[in-house]
Amino acid sequence: MTANSEPVLPLPPKTKVRRYLFLLVVLGLGLYLLLPQFAHIQHAFQVASTLKVTFVALSSGAQILSYLGSGYLLRAVVRGVGKPVSIVEGALVTAGANSVGTLGGGMLGTAGMTYLWLRQRGVNSGAAGLGGWIPIYLNNAMLAIVSLLGLLTLLLLNKFSIMLVAAFALAVLILGGGLGALVWSLTHREKLTPLAVAIAGFIAKFRRKAMDRHAIRLATDRLLAAWDDLLKGGWRGPVTGAVMNIGFDMFTLALLFFAAGHGVGVLVLVAGYGVPQLLGKLTVILGGVGVVETTMVALYGALGVPAAIGVVVVLVYRLFSFWIPTLAGIALVPYLEHRKDGAD
C-alpha cells in the first residue's frame, strides 16, 4: 500500500507451467514465421561474420540513447506536476514496465506498473497516471506518423498492396482514436470521474477486491489537474522524449545496415520501420515476435535490400531493441519494487 492508502497493483504471479507452455508456443510460432527467411541461411551466416564491430557497438549505444529518451519523456511528464525522477530512473522504470507488459499485461500492464513505481517514488497520483499513459500514447503516435511517412514512400515507389492500405488505415486510426480520446476526456470532464469509477468497479469485481471510490475520484481530479499543467507548456519535453526514443531506435537499425555494408537512405529506412512496429504492438504475440521480423525483412526486401542482409540486420536489431531490454527489464523488477520513497 502507498502512503495515502491507495490500492497497489500486484506484480504478475510467479512463473508457472502454463507460462512456460505459452512461451514455447510463442517461440514456436516465431520460428515458424521466420524459417522461410532462412532460405539464404548460408549467405546470412557470411553476412553476420563480416559485420563491422564498430558500427555494431555504435548501434548498441544508439539503443541505450533510445531508452534514455524514454527516461527523459517520463521525467518531462511528471516533473512539472509531481516529484521529479531522474532520466536514468525513468529509463529503468520504462524498461521494467515494458517487460511486465510484454509478458502478459499489455498496455494496461505497462501503464499500471509505471503508475505503481512512480507512486512508490513519491509522485502524486495524477502525475503518475499521466506517466503511465502519456508515454504510451506519444510513442505510438510517433510510430503512426513514421508509418504514414513510410507508407507514402512505398506508394511513391509503386510498392502498393492491400496490406499497405490496411496499415495506412491502422496508422490513421491510432492517431485519430488517441487524439479523440484525449479531446473527449478534456471536453467531458464531468463524465470522466463516473467512467473511471465504473471501470475501477468492474476491475475490482473481477479481482474480488473492494474499490476505494474516494481514491478513484481523487486520482481522477489529480489526473485532470496534471493534464492542465502539461497543456500550459509542459508538452514540449514529452514530445522531445518521444522523438528521441523513436529516432535513436531507427538510428540503431540504420547503423546495423552500415555494419552489414549495405547502408540505406532515410526514405528506405523509414519505409521499412514503422508499419512492422505498429503491427507488432497490436498482436497478442509476445512482443510481436515473428510478426515484426518477417514484415520488416519483407518490406526491406521489396525496397532492394538483399534477403540475407535484411535477415541479419533485423534479427540483430531485434536483439538490441527487444530481447536484451526485455530480459534486463525483468531483472530490474526486484530493484524497482524494493525502492519505495513514499507518495504524497
Order of alpha helices (4+ residues) and beta strands (2+ residues): alpha-alpha-alpha-alpha-alpha-alpha-alpha-alpha-alpha-alpha-alpha-alpha-alpha-alpha-alpha
